Amino acid sequence: MIEQTSANATHHLSCRHVCRWSKNYVMRCHILKTMPDGRLKVLVFGDRNWKEREHISRVRYVEASRVKPIPAQAEAS
């Protein structure tokens, strides 16, 4: 089995940071499982939108509409 890393992630998780301001960003992820209620179990890489945090990974349960495949041209670069 191939190790799941940020570099070979297959999907983007859409996120929104809200504080005094709000910022939309995406996090690289792998879909691990579809739950019975329709949510997805994903392995997410990084810590918010900070650089050089790709080694951090966490499992999250999210709504399926927040996860999109990474476009093919982005994978090649």
HTML snippet that shows the backbone in 3Dmol.js (N, CA, C, O; Angstrom):
<script src="https://3Dmol.org/build/3Dmol-min.js"></script>
<div id="view" style="width:600px;height:400px;position:relative"></div>
<script>
const pdb = `
ATOM      1  N   MET A   1       0.848  -1.192   0.000  1.00  0.00           N
ATOM      2  CA  MET A   1       0.000   0.000   0.000  1.00  0.00           C
ATOM      3  C   MET A   1       0.887   1.247   0.000  1.00  0.00           C
ATOM      4  O   MET A   1       1.882   1.315   0.721  1.00  0.00           O
ATOM      5  N   ILE A   2       0.513   2.224  -0.813  1.00  0.00           N
ATOM      6  CA  ILE A   2       1.269   3.469  -0.913  1.00  0.00           C
ATOM      7  C   ILE A   2       0.982   4.334   0.313  1.00  0.00           C
ATOM      8  O   ILE A   2      -0.164   4.472   0.740  1.00  0.00           O
ATOM      9  N   GLU A   3       2.053   4.916   0.872  1.00  0.00           N
ATOM     10  CA  GLU A   3       1.890   5.795   2.034  1.00  0.00           C
ATOM     11  C   GLU A   3       1.121   7.048   1.617  1.00  0.00           C
ATOM     12  O   GLU A   3       1.391   7.633   0.568  1.00  0.00           O
ATOM     13  N   GLN A   4       0.176   7.443   2.434  1.00  0.00           N
ATOM     14  CA  GLN A   4      -0.627   8.627   2.134  1.00  0.00           C
ATOM     15  C   GLN A   4       0.070   9.859   2.700  1.00  0.00           C
ATOM     16  O   GLN A   4       0.258   9.979   3.911  1.00  0.00           O
ATOM     17  N   THR A   5       0.449  10.768   1.809  1.00  0.00           N
ATOM     18  CA  THR A   5       1.145  11.987   2.197  1.00  0.00           C
ATOM     19  C   THR A   5       0.457  13.190   1.566  1.00  0.00           C
ATOM     20  O   THR A   5      -0.453  13.047   0.749  1.00  0.00           O
ATOM     21  N   SER A   6       0.901  14.362   1.955  1.00  0.00           N
ATOM     22  CA  SER A   6       0.376  15.586   1.358  1.00  0.00           C
ATOM     23  C   SER A   6       0.732  15.658  -0.125  1.00  0.00           C
ATOM     24  O   SER A   6      -0.056  16.152  -0.932  1.00  0.00           O
ATOM     25  N   ALA A   7       1.901  15.174  -0.476  1.00  0.00           N
ATOM     26  CA  ALA A   7       2.362  15.247  -1.866  1.00  0.00           C
ATOM     27  C   ALA A   7       1.511  14.407  -2.814  1.00  0.00           C
ATOM     28  O   ALA A   7       1.339  14.779  -3.975  1.00  0.00           O
ATOM     29  N   ASN A   8       0.975  13.283  -2.341  1.00  0.00           N
ATOM     30  CA  ASN A   8       0.168  12.441  -3.233  1.00  0.00           C
ATOM     31  C   ASN A   8      -1.322  12.480  -2.885  1.00  0.00           C
ATOM     32  O   ASN A   8      -2.071  11.569  -3.237  1.00  0.00           O
ATOM     33  N   ALA A   9      -1.744  13.539  -2.195  1.00  0.00           N
ATOM     34  CA  ALA A   9      -3.160  13.685  -1.834  1.00  0.00           C
ATOM     35  C   ALA A   9      -4.026  13.754  -3.087  1.00  0.00           C
ATOM     36  O   ALA A   9      -3.604  14.273  -4.120  1.00  0.00           O
ATOM     37  N   THR A  10      -5.221  13.233  -2.982  1.00  0.00           N
ATOM     38  CA  THR A  10      -6.115  13.141  -4.139  1.00  0.00           C
ATOM     39  C   THR A  10      -7.231  14.184  -4.139  1.00  0.00           C
ATOM     40  O   THR A  10      -7.871  14.395  -5.168  1.00  0.00           O
ATOM     41  N   HIS A  11      -7.474  14.839  -3.003  1.00  0.00           N
ATOM     42  CA  HIS A  11      -8.602  15.763  -2.882  1.00  0.00           C
ATOM     43  C   HIS A  11      -8.205  17.017  -2.105  1.00  0.00           C
ATOM     44  O   HIS A  11      -7.183  17.048  -1.420  1.00  0.00           O
ATOM     45  N   HIS A  12      -9.044  18.052  -2.232  1.00  0.00           N
ATOM     46  CA  HIS A  12      -8.928  19.280  -1.442  1.00  0.00           C
ATOM     47  C   HIS A  12     -10.145  19.393  -0.530  1.00  0.00           C
ATOM     48  O   HIS A  12     -11.274  19.168  -0.966  1.00  0.00           O
ATOM     49  N   LEU A  13      -9.919  19.738   0.721  1.00  0.00           N
ATOM     50  CA  LEU A  13     -10.982  20.028   1.673  1.00  0.00           C
ATOM     51  C   LEU A  13     -11.131  21.537   1.752  1.00  0.00           C
ATOM     52  O   LEU A  13     -10.174  22.230   2.096  1.00  0.00           O
ATOM     53  N   SER A  14     -12.311  22.063   1.441  1.00  0.00           N
ATOM     54  CA  SER A  14     -12.569  23.501   1.520  1.00  0.00           C
ATOM     55  C   SER A  14     -12.778  23.892   2.972  1.00  0.00           C
ATOM     56  O   SER A  14     -13.575  23.283   3.686  1.00  0.00           O
ATOM     57  N   CYS A  15     -12.043  24.929   3.403  1.00  0.00           N
ATOM     58  CA  CYS A  15     -12.093  25.371   4.801  1.00  0.00           C
ATOM     59  C   CYS A  15     -12.297  26.879   4.859  1.00  0.00           C
ATOM     60  O   CYS A  15     -12.084  27.588   3.876  1.00  0.00           O
ATOM     61  N   ARG A  16     -12.710  27.351   6.021  1.00  0.00           N
ATOM     62  CA  ARG A  16     -12.898  28.786   6.250  1.00  0.00           C
ATOM     63  C   ARG A  16     -12.453  29.098   7.663  1.00  0.00           C
ATOM     64  O   ARG A  16     -12.957  28.514   8.622  1.00  0.00           O
ATOM     65  N   HIS A  17     -11.498  30.030   7.796  1.00  0.00           N
ATOM     66  CA  HIS A  17     -11.042  30.494   9.103  1.00  0.00           C
ATOM     67  C   HIS A  17     -11.789  31.782   9.422  1.00  0.00           C
ATOM     68  O   HIS A  17     -11.775  32.722   8.628  1.00  0.00           O
ATOM     69  N   VAL A  18     -12.438  31.829  10.576  1.00  0.00           N
ATOM     70  CA  VAL A  18     -13.214  33.006  10.961  1.00  0.00           C
ATOM     71  C   VAL A  18     -12.700  33.505  12.302  1.00  0.00           C
ATOM     72  O   VAL A  18     -12.667  32.764  13.284  1.00  0.00           O
ATOM     73  N   CYS A  19     -12.304  34.762  12.329  1.00  0.00           N
ATOM     74  CA  CYS A  19     -11.855  35.418  13.561  1.00  0.00           C
ATOM     75  C   CYS A  19     -12.331  36.862  13.438  1.00  0.00           C
ATOM     76  O   CYS A  19     -13.530  37.100  13.292  1.00  0.00           O
ATOM     77  N   ARG A  20     -11.429  37.816  13.493  1.00  0.00           N
ATOM     78  CA  ARG A  20     -11.820  39.202  13.218  1.00  0.00           C
ATOM     79  C   ARG A  20     -12.036  39.389  11.720  1.00  0.00           C
ATOM     80  O   ARG A  20     -12.708  40.323  11.283  1.00  0.00           O
ATOM     81  N   TRP A  21     -11.466  38.503  10.967  1.00  0.00           N
ATOM     82  CA  TRP A  21     -11.616  38.469   9.520  1.00  0.00           C
ATOM     83  C   TRP A  21     -11.913  37.032   9.134  1.00  0.00           C
ATOM     84  O   TRP A  21     -11.862  36.141   9.981  1.00  0.00           O
ATOM     85  N   SER A  22     -12.216  36.800   7.896  1.00  0.00           N
ATOM     86  CA  SER A  22     -12.424  35.417   7.461  1.00  0.00           C
ATOM     87  C   SER A  22     -11.574  35.156   6.224  1.00  0.00           C
ATOM     88  O   SER A  22     -11.334  36.048   5.410  1.00  0.00           O
ATOM     89  N   LYS A  23     -11.127  33.916   6.107  1.00  0.00           N
ATOM     90  CA  LYS A  23     -10.277  33.532   4.985  1.00  0.00           C
ATOM     91  C   LYS A  23     -10.669  32.139   4.532  1.00  0.00           C
ATOM     92  O   LYS A  23     -10.753  31.220   5.347  1.00  0.00           O
ATOM     93  N   ASN A  24     -10.910  31.975   3.240  1.00  0.00           N
ATOM     94  CA  ASN A  24     -11.187  30.666   2.656  1.00  0.00           C
ATOM     95  C   ASN A  24      -9.879  30.072   2.152  1.00  0.00           C
ATOM     96  O   ASN A  24      -9.042  30.784   1.596  1.00  0.00           O
ATOM     97  N   TYR A  25      -9.703  28.780   2.344  1.00  0.00           N
ATOM     98  CA  TYR A  25      -8.510  28.091   1.868  1.00  0.00           C
ATOM     99  C   TYR A  25      -8.834  26.614   1.703  1.00  0.00           C
ATOM    100  O   TYR A  25      -9.898  26.159   2.123  1.00  0.00           O
ATOM    101  N   VAL A  26      -7.925  25.868   1.097  1.00  0.00           N
ATOM    102  CA  VAL A  26      -8.106  24.429   0.920  1.00  0.00           C
ATOM    103  C   VAL A  26      -6.954  23.692   1.597  1.00  0.00           C
ATOM    104  O   VAL A  26      -5.842  24.207   1.713  1.00  0.00           O
ATOM    105  N   MET A  27      -7.254  22.476   2.038  1.00  0.00           N
ATOM    106  CA  MET A  27      -6.242  21.600   2.623  1.00  0.00           C
ATOM    107  C   MET A  27      -6.229  20.303   1.826  1.00  0.00           C
ATOM    108  O   MET A  27      -7.282  19.788   1.453  1.00  0.00           O
ATOM    109  N   ARG A  28      -5.043  19.779   1.569  1.00  0.00           N
ATOM    110  CA  ARG A  28      -4.912  18.529   0.830  1.00  0.00           C
ATOM    111  C   ARG A  28      -5.361  17.378   1.718  1.00  0.00           C
ATOM    112  O   ARG A  28      -5.115  17.389   2.924  1.00  0.00           O
ATOM    113  N   CYS A  29      -6.022  16.378   1.124  1.00  0.00           N
ATOM    114  CA  CYS A  29      -6.533  15.269   1.925  1.00  0.00           C
ATOM    115  C   CYS A  29      -6.717  14.006   1.096  1.00  0.00           C
ATOM    116  O   CYS A  29      -6.687  14.038  -0.134  1.00  0.00           O
ATOM    117  N   HIS A  30      -6.908  12.899   1.794  1.00  0.00           N
ATOM    118  CA  HIS A  30      -7.264  11.602   1.217  1.00  0.00           C
ATOM    119  C   HIS A  30      -8.597  11.182   1.824  1.00  0.00           C
ATOM    120  O   HIS A  30      -8.795  11.322   3.030  1.00  0.00           O
ATOM    121  N   ILE A  31      -9.507  10.673   1.010  1.00  0.00           N
ATOM    122  CA  ILE A  31     -10.763  10.130   1.526  1.00  0.00           C
ATOM    123  C   ILE A  31     -10.487   8.726   2.042  1.00  0.00           C
ATOM    124  O   ILE A  31      -9.975   7.880   1.308  1.00  0.00           O
ATOM    125  N   LEU A  32     -10.823   8.477   3.302  1.00  0.00           N
ATOM    126  CA  LEU A  32     -10.611   7.167   3.906  1.00  0.00           C
ATOM    127  C   LEU A  32     -11.855   6.300   3.847  1.00  0.00           C
ATOM    128  O   LEU A  32     -11.767   5.085   3.669  1.00  0.00           O
ATOM    129  N   LYS A  33     -13.037   6.939   4.002  1.00  0.00           N
ATOM    130  CA  LYS A  33     -14.270   6.157   4.100  1.00  0.00           C
ATOM    131  C   LYS A  33     -15.471   7.079   3.940  1.00  0.00           C
ATOM    132  O   LYS A  33     -15.407   8.259   4.285  1.00  0.00           O
ATOM    133  N   THR A  34     -16.558   6.539   3.420  1.00  0.00           N
ATOM    134  CA  THR A  34     -17.842   7.242   3.407  1.00  0.00           C
ATOM    135  C   THR A  34     -18.679   6.682   4.547  1.00  0.00           C
ATOM    136  O   THR A  34     -18.889   5.472   4.634  1.00  0.00           O
ATOM    137  N   MET A  35     -19.155   7.560   5.417  1.00  0.00           N
ATOM    138  CA  MET A  35     -19.922   7.149   6.582  1.00  0.00           C
ATOM    139  C   MET A  35     -21.378   6.895   6.180  1.00  0.00           C
ATOM    140  O   MET A  35     -21.819   7.385   5.140  1.00  0.00           O
ATOM    141  N   PRO A  36     -22.133   6.135   6.990  1.00  0.00           N
ATOM    142  CA  PRO A  36     -23.535   5.831   6.663  1.00  0.00           C
ATOM    143  C   PRO A  36     -24.417   7.077   6.500  1.00  0.00           C
ATOM    144  O   PRO A  36     -25.394   7.048   5.753  1.00  0.00           O
ATOM    145  N   ASP A  37     -24.076   8.166   7.193  1.00  0.00           N
ATOM    146  CA  ASP A  37     -24.889   9.384   7.098  1.00  0.00           C
ATOM    147  C   ASP A  37     -24.469  10.293   5.943  1.00  0.00           C
ATOM    148  O   ASP A  37     -25.010  11.389   5.798  1.00  0.00           O
ATOM    149  N   GLY A  38     -23.505   9.854   5.113  1.00  0.00           N
ATOM    150  CA  GLY A  38     -23.093  10.629   3.950  1.00  0.00           C
ATOM    151  C   GLY A  38     -21.847  11.468   4.152  1.00  0.00           C
ATOM    152  O   GLY A  38     -21.275  11.964   3.181  1.00  0.00           O
ATOM    153  N   ARG A  39     -21.415  11.638   5.393  1.00  0.00           N
ATOM    154  CA  ARG A  39     -20.185  12.383   5.638  1.00  0.00           C
ATOM    155  C   ARG A  39     -18.988  11.561   5.165  1.00  0.00           C
ATOM    156  O   ARG A  39     -19.100  10.358   4.926  1.00  0.00           O
ATOM    157  N   LEU A  40     -17.842  12.230   5.035  1.00  0.00           N
ATOM    158  CA  LEU A  40     -16.619  11.541   4.641  1.00  0.00           C
ATOM    159  C   LEU A  40     -15.626  11.544   5.793  1.00  0.00           C
ATOM    160  O   LEU A  40     -15.512  12.523   6.531  1.00  0.00           O
ATOM    161  N   LYS A  41     -14.916  10.448   5.935  1.00  0.00           N
ATOM    162  CA  LYS A  41     -13.794  10.366   6.866  1.00  0.00           C
ATOM    163  C   LYS A  41     -12.559  10.653   6.025  1.00  0.00           C
ATOM    164  O   LYS A  41     -12.249   9.892   5.109  1.00  0.00           O
ATOM    165  N   VAL A  42     -11.842  11.749   6.323  1.00  0.00           N
ATOM    166  CA  VAL A  42     -10.695  12.152   5.510  1.00  0.00           C
ATOM    167  C   VAL A  42      -9.448  12.304   6.371  1.00  0.00           C
ATOM    168  O   VAL A  42      -9.527  12.644   7.552  1.00  0.00           O
ATOM    169  N   LEU A  43      -8.305  12.048   5.763  1.00  0.00           N
ATOM    170  CA  LEU A  43      -7.007  12.305   6.376  1.00  0.00           C
ATOM    171  C   LEU A  43      -6.528  13.622   5.797  1.00  0.00           C
ATOM    172  O   LEU A  43      -6.236  13.711   4.604  1.00  0.00           O
ATOM    173  N   VAL A  44      -6.443  14.659   6.645  1.00  0.00           N
ATOM    174  CA  VAL A  44      -6.133  16.019   6.209  1.00  0.00           C
ATOM    175  C   VAL A  44      -4.694  16.345   6.586  1.00  0.00           C
ATOM    176  O   VAL A  44      -4.221  15.974   7.661  1.00  0.00           O
ATOM    177  N   PHE A  45      -4.001  17.045   5.684  1.00  0.00           N
ATOM    178  CA  PHE A  45      -2.607  17.422   5.909  1.00  0.00           C
ATOM    179  C   PHE A  45      -2.483  18.921   6.090  1.00  0.00           C
ATOM    180  O   PHE A  45      -3.173  19.691   5.423  1.00  0.00           O
ATOM    181  N   GLY A  46      -1.610  19.335   6.986  1.00  0.00           N
ATOM    182  CA  GLY A  46      -1.336  20.741   7.222  1.00  0.00           C
ATOM    183  C   GLY A  46      -2.035  21.243   8.469  1.00  0.00           C
ATOM    184  O   GLY A  46      -2.728  20.498   9.163  1.00  0.00           O
ATOM    185  N   ASP A  47      -1.836  22.515   8.735  1.00  0.00           N
ATOM    186  CA  ASP A  47      -2.434  23.178   9.887  1.00  0.00           C
ATOM    187  C   ASP A  47      -2.934  24.531   9.410  1.00  0.00           C
ATOM    188  O   ASP A  47      -2.155  25.470   9.247  1.00  0.00           O
ATOM    189  N   ARG A  48      -4.213  24.621   9.192  1.00  0.00           N
ATOM    190  CA  ARG A  48      -4.844  25.774   8.556  1.00  0.00           C
ATOM    191  C   ARG A  48      -4.159  26.056   7.237  1.00  0.00           C
ATOM    192  O   ARG A  48      -3.931  25.124   6.466  1.00  0.00           O
ATOM    193  N   ASN A  49      -3.822  27.294   6.945  1.00  0.00           N
ATOM    194  CA  ASN A  49      -3.206  27.625   5.653  1.00  0.00           C
ATOM    195  C   ASN A  49      -1.727  27.950   5.831  1.00  0.00           C
ATOM    196  O   ASN A  49      -1.159  28.664   5.005  1.00  0.00           O
ATOM    197  N   TRP A  50      -1.093  27.448   6.881  1.00  0.00           N
ATOM    198  CA  TRP A  50       0.302  27.764   7.163  1.00  0.00           C
ATOM    199  C   TRP A  50       1.222  26.920   6.307  1.00  0.00           C
ATOM    200  O   TRP A  50       0.954  25.742   6.071  1.00  0.00           O
ATOM    201  N   LYS A  51       2.298  27.515   5.846  1.00  0.00           N
ATOM    202  CA  LYS A  51       3.291  26.811   5.028  1.00  0.00           C
ATOM    203  C   LYS A  51       4.155  25.924   5.921  1.00  0.00           C
ATOM    204  O   LYS A  51       4.272  26.146   7.126  1.00  0.00           O
ATOM    205  N   GLU A  52       4.750  24.924   5.302  1.00  0.00           N
ATOM    206  CA  GLU A  52       5.682  24.004   5.956  1.00  0.00           C
ATOM    207  C   GLU A  52       5.060  23.253   7.131  1.00  0.00           C
ATOM    208  O   GLU A  52       5.759  22.922   8.088  1.00  0.00           O
ATOM    209  N   ARG A  53       3.776  22.986   7.071  1.00  0.00           N
ATOM    210  CA  ARG A  53       3.086  22.189   8.093  1.00  0.00           C
ATOM    211  C   ARG A  53       2.462  20.942   7.481  1.00  0.00           C
ATOM    212  O   ARG A  53       1.589  20.321   8.086  1.00  0.00           O
ATOM    213  N   GLU A  54       2.912  20.572   6.272  1.00  0.00           N
ATOM    214  CA  GLU A  54       2.323  19.447   5.556  1.00  0.00           C
ATOM    215  C   GLU A  54       2.571  18.111   6.240  1.00  0.00           C
ATOM    216  O   GLU A  54       1.883  17.133   5.948  1.00  0.00           O
ATOM    217  N   HIS A  55       3.549  18.052   7.152  1.00  0.00           N
ATOM    218  CA  HIS A  55       3.839  16.799   7.864  1.00  0.00           C
ATOM    219  C   HIS A  55       2.788  16.492   8.929  1.00  0.00           C
ATOM    220  O   HIS A  55       2.707  15.358   9.402  1.00  0.00           O
ATOM    221  N   ILE A  56       1.990  17.474   9.308  1.00  0.00           N
ATOM    222  CA  ILE A  56       0.930  17.277  10.298  1.00  0.00           C
ATOM    223  C   ILE A  56      -0.278  16.662   9.601  1.00  0.00           C
ATOM    224  O   ILE A  56      -0.724  17.167   8.570  1.00  0.00           O
ATOM    225  N   SER A  57      -0.810  15.574  10.157  1.00  0.00           N
ATOM    226  CA  SER A  57      -2.004  14.961   9.564  1.00  0.00           C
ATOM    227  C   SER A  57      -3.002  14.615  10.661  1.00  0.00           C
ATOM    228  O   SER A  57      -2.627  14.227  11.767  1.00  0.00           O
ATOM    229  N   ARG A  58      -4.274  14.764  10.329  1.00  0.00           N
ATOM    230  CA  ARG A  58      -5.350  14.471  11.276  1.00  0.00           C
ATOM    231  C   ARG A  58      -6.525  13.854  10.529  1.00  0.00           C
ATOM    232  O   ARG A  58      -6.736  14.127   9.347  1.00  0.00           O
ATOM    233  N   VAL A  59      -7.278  13.029  11.224  1.00  0.00           N
ATOM    234  CA  VAL A  59      -8.499  12.461  10.657  1.00  0.00           C
ATOM    235  C   VAL A  59      -9.653  13.391  11.017  1.00  0.00           C
ATOM    236  O   VAL A  59      -9.800  13.796  12.170  1.00  0.00           O
ATOM    237  N   ARG A  60     -10.463  13.721  10.026  1.00  0.00           N
ATOM    238  CA  ARG A  60     -11.622  14.588  10.229  1.00  0.00           C
ATOM    239  C   ARG A  60     -12.843  13.951   9.571  1.00  0.00           C
ATOM    240  O   ARG A  60     -12.722  13.229   8.581  1.00  0.00           O
ATOM    241  N   TYR A  61     -14.001  14.222  10.123  1.00  0.00           N
ATOM    242  CA  TYR A  61     -15.280  13.797   9.555  1.00  0.00           C
ATOM    243  C   TYR A  61     -15.963  15.056   9.040  1.00  0.00           C
ATOM    244  O   TYR A  61     -16.283  15.954   9.819  1.00  0.00           O
ATOM    245  N   VAL A  62     -16.187  15.126   7.728  1.00  0.00           N
ATOM    246  CA  VAL A  62     -16.690  16.356   7.114  1.00  0.00           C
ATOM    247  C   VAL A  62     -17.835  16.046   6.155  1.00  0.00           C
ATOM    248  O   VAL A  62     -18.010  14.905   5.726  1.00  0.00           O
ATOM    249  N   GLU A  63     -18.610  17.073   5.826  1.00  0.00           N
ATOM    250  CA  GLU A  63     -19.673  16.922   4.836  1.00  0.00           C
ATOM    251  C   GLU A  63     -19.046  16.708   3.459  1.00  0.00           C
ATOM    252  O   GLU A  63     -18.047  17.342   3.119  1.00  0.00           O
ATOM    253  N   ALA A  64     -19.626  15.831   2.690  1.00  0.00           N
ATOM    254  CA  ALA A  64     -19.073  15.456   1.384  1.00  0.00           C
ATOM    255  C   ALA A  64     -18.961  16.651   0.433  1.00  0.00           C
ATOM    256  O   ALA A  64     -18.077  16.671  -0.423  1.00  0.00           O
ATOM    257  N   SER A  65     -19.831  17.631   0.569  1.00  0.00           N
ATOM    258  CA  SER A  65     -19.811  18.788  -0.332  1.00  0.00           C
ATOM    259  C   SER A  65     -18.564  19.649  -0.155  1.00  0.00           C
ATOM    260  O   SER A  65     -18.260  20.466  -1.024  1.00  0.00           O
ATOM    261  N   ARG A  66     -17.841  19.488   0.940  1.00  0.00           N
ATOM    262  CA  ARG A  66     -16.628  20.271   1.193  1.00  0.00           C
ATOM    263  C   ARG A  66     -15.379  19.658   0.572  1.00  0.00           C
ATOM    264  O   ARG A  66     -14.312  20.271   0.611  1.00  0.00           O
ATOM    265  N   VAL A  67     -15.491  18.464   0.002  1.00  0.00           N
ATOM    266  CA  VAL A  67     -14.328  17.756  -0.548  1.00  0.00           C
ATOM    267  C   VAL A  67     -14.446  17.683  -2.068  1.00  0.00           C
ATOM    268  O   VAL A  67     -15.458  17.226  -2.601  1.00  0.00           O
ATOM    269  N   LYS A  68     -13.400  18.139  -2.760  1.00  0.00           N
ATOM    270  CA  LYS A  68     -13.365  18.133  -4.226  1.00  0.00           C
ATOM    271  C   LYS A  68     -12.076  17.469  -4.698  1.00  0.00           C
ATOM    272  O   LYS A  68     -11.038  17.609  -4.051  1.00  0.00           O
ATOM    273  N   PRO A  69     -12.128  16.743  -5.827  1.00  0.00           N
ATOM    274  CA  PRO A  69     -10.899  16.148  -6.378  1.00  0.00           C
ATOM    275  C   PRO A  69      -9.916  17.236  -6.797  1.00  0.00           C
ATOM    276  O   PRO A  69     -10.318  18.316  -7.229  1.00  0.00           O
ATOM    277  N   ILE A  70      -8.632  16.943  -6.666  1.00  0.00           N
ATOM    278  CA  ILE A  70      -7.605  17.867  -7.139  1.00  0.00           C
ATOM    279  C   ILE A  70      -7.575  17.769  -8.662  1.00  0.00           C
ATOM    280  O   ILE A  70      -7.493  16.665  -9.200  1.00  0.00           O
ATOM    281  N   PRO A  71      -7.639  18.901  -9.370  1.00  0.00           N
ATOM    282  CA  PRO A  71      -7.609  18.859 -10.837  1.00  0.00           C
ATOM    283  C   PRO A  71      -6.326  18.196 -11.345  1.00  0.00           C
ATOM    284  O   PRO A  71      -5.277  18.308 -10.712  1.00  0.00           O
ATOM    285  N   ALA A  72      -6.409  17.516 -12.474  1.00  0.00           N
ATOM    286  CA  ALA A  72      -5.280  16.758 -13.021  1.00  0.00           C
ATOM    287  C   ALA A  72      -4.062  17.638 -13.283  1.00  0.00           C
ATOM    288  O   ALA A  72      -2.941  17.197 -13.026  1.00  0.00           O
ATOM    289  N   GLN A  73      -4.230  18.857 -13.780  1.00  0.00           N
ATOM    290  CA  GLN A  73      -3.086  19.712 -14.067  1.00  0.00           C
ATOM    291  C   GLN A  73      -2.370  20.127 -12.786  1.00  0.00           C
ATOM    292  O   GLN A  73      -1.160  20.350 -12.821  1.00  0.00           O
ATOM    293  N   ALA A  74      -3.068  20.239 -11.660  1.00  0.00           N
ATOM    294  CA  ALA A  74      -2.431  20.590 -10.393  1.00  0.00           C
ATOM    295  C   ALA A  74      -1.603  19.425  -9.868  1.00  0.00           C
ATOM    296  O   ALA A  74      -0.582  19.644  -9.217  1.00  0.00           O
ATOM    297  N   GLU A  75      -2.020  18.192 -10.136  1.00  0.00           N
ATOM    298  CA  GLU A  75      -1.274  17.022  -9.686  1.00  0.00           C
ATOM    299  C   GLU A  75       0.043  16.896 -10.431  1.00  0.00           C
ATOM    300  O   GLU A  75       1.034  16.437  -9.862  1.00  0.00           O
ATOM    301  N   ALA A  76       0.067  17.294 -11.694  1.00  0.00           N
ATOM    302  CA  ALA A  76       1.264  17.139 -12.509  1.00  0.00           C
ATOM    303  C   ALA A  76       2.348  18.139 -12.138  1.00  0.00           C
ATOM    304  O   ALA A  76       3.525  17.866 -12.371  1.00  0.00           O
ATOM    305  N   SER A  77       1.995  19.284 -11.568  1.00  0.00           N
ATOM    306  CA  SER A  77       2.998  20.297 -11.243  1.00  0.00           C
ATOM    307  C   SER A  77       3.619  20.104  -9.893  1.00  0.00           C
ATOM    308  O   SER A  77       4.480  20.887  -9.492  1.00  0.00           O
TER     309      SER A  77
END
`;
const viewer = $3Dmol.createViewer("view");
viewer.addModel(pdb, "pdb");
viewer.setStyle({}, {cartoon: {color: "spectrum"}});
viewer.zoomTo();
viewer.render();
</script>
